[in-house]
Amino acid sequence: MSDGPTLVVGGTGMLGSQVVSELMSRGKQVRALVRPGSDAAKLEAVGVDIARGDMMQPDSLNQALAGVDAVITSAAGYTRHRKGDSPEIDTVGNANLAEAASRAGIRRFVLTSILTCDQTPQVPHFWHKKLMEDRLGQLGVPYVALRPGAFLDQVTRSGGDPVAKGRVMWFGSPRVPLTFVLTADLARYLADAVDSPGVEGQHIDIGWDRPMGMQDFADIAGRMTGTRIKVRSVPMPVLKAAAAVVGRRNPIVKDMATMMAWFQTGRYVADTTRQRDVFGPPPTAEDAIRRLMGTLGHSVRG
Ligand SMILES: NC(=O)c1ccc[n+]([C@@H]2O[C@H](COP(=O)([O-])OP(=O)(O)OC[C@H]3O[C@@H](n4cnc5c(N)ncnc54)[C@H](OP(=O)(O)O)[C@@H]3O)[C@@H](O)[C@H]2O)c1
């Protein structure tokens, strides 16, 4: 551990803002790279030092990284946090960040990667994470990559509150198991990873005690809240046909459809052995779903 601040890249985002809170609660000095024009007020209000800059502007990264001890990045272009964002941020922007971190000689770089990214060249936003892991390794940056499963708090939010609506959206069979995480847990692990010993160069899968299908989620959340939650699933052939048309204009749609097809193989599953060693026992599915229900404001039985 050294004295400089930890630079968070993506600190205005859904995951990144929780990473900032986790670091602050550990008494860390936090600096956030925030693009010109993005709202930094919430970060400033809790005492975060704001470095205005952009992953697409290498000079701004040199300034943001001056005197920094460690970096955590959750930034992404494909999520389109801002209108006009594109996967170029995940290729060119990430490469710029890796190179700037190498020049600055930081002690640790913590990357938010994606589970199975090294097996999925057909899913662009997964593969871009694997390229970033490779780049950090080639440059000799002392990095650790956490590879989380799908964010359940986001999956359910995109179709509305599943308990209030009595339904949850899915694509393909809801019975194929996959790994989910909660962003609150991942934010804690990312912050821990800044000082975890013995993780350099490692890729650590992040998940729960077991993978599960969307149907299992609906059943467990339904039992906990005393409601009936239906899974409304779009068949894969319908998704693929829609992606073939819309994907011509909007490549991210095709990217997401390929990801859903990958989920259907049953191979989007974490091996949580290393997670257990470094961060402690993974949450059980029931514990995570209970907490998610709590954050959605539902009282839970038992
Ligand atoms: N969703 C999932 O199921 C899942 C699963 C595994 C891993 N992940 C990973 O988890 C992360 C998601 O984080 P999130 O939810 O916090 O994302 P988010 O809410 O979409 O936020 C994206 C962040 O990236 C920043 N950003 C974008 N382009 C930038 C640039 N050129 N320079 C500097 N900052 C830039 C944005 O800043 P502005 O305020 O300037 O827009 C924003 O803070 C991603 O890395 C994703 O790949 C997600």
The ligand as an ORCA input file, in Angstrom:
! r2SCAN-3c Opt
* xyz 0 1
  N     -23.906     -5.510    -17.004
  C     -23.354     -6.689    -16.794
  O     -24.054     -7.703    -16.661
  C     -21.842     -6.794    -16.696
  C     -21.259     -8.041    -16.506
  C     -19.882     -8.150    -16.375
  C     -19.089     -7.005    -16.421
  N     -19.679     -5.798    -16.636
  C     -18.803     -4.602    -16.679
  O     -19.140     -3.723    -15.607
  C     -18.927     -2.372    -16.010
  C     -20.243     -1.611    -15.945
  O     -20.057     -0.503    -15.154
  P     -21.236      0.539    -14.912
  O     -22.490     -0.202    -14.665
  O     -20.766      1.490    -13.871
  O     -21.315      1.237    -16.357
  P     -22.126      2.549    -16.773
  O     -23.121      2.887    -15.719
  O     -22.568      2.382    -18.182
  O     -20.989      3.686    -16.729
  C     -19.973      3.778    -17.689
  C     -18.901      4.688    -17.134
  O     -17.826      4.762    -18.065
  C     -17.461      6.140    -18.201
  N     -16.874      6.364    -19.508
  C     -17.366      6.009    -20.714
  N     -16.552      6.426    -21.697
  C     -15.518      7.049    -21.094
  C     -14.350      7.700    -21.584
  N     -14.103      7.795    -22.888
  N     -13.501      8.243    -20.690
  C     -13.744      8.181    -19.360
  N     -14.834      7.577    -18.838
  C     -15.711      7.015    -19.695
  C     -18.770      6.894    -18.030
  O     -18.513      8.235    -17.713
  P     -19.486      9.475    -18.119
  O     -20.147      9.911    -16.862
  O     -18.550     10.502    -18.650
  O     -20.477      8.974    -19.159
  C     -19.383      6.110    -16.878
  O     -18.838      6.538    -15.642
  C     -18.411     -2.404    -17.429
  O     -17.010     -2.394    -17.451
  C     -18.962     -3.745    -17.919
  O     -18.229     -4.264    -18.996
  C     -21.029     -5.654    -16.761
*
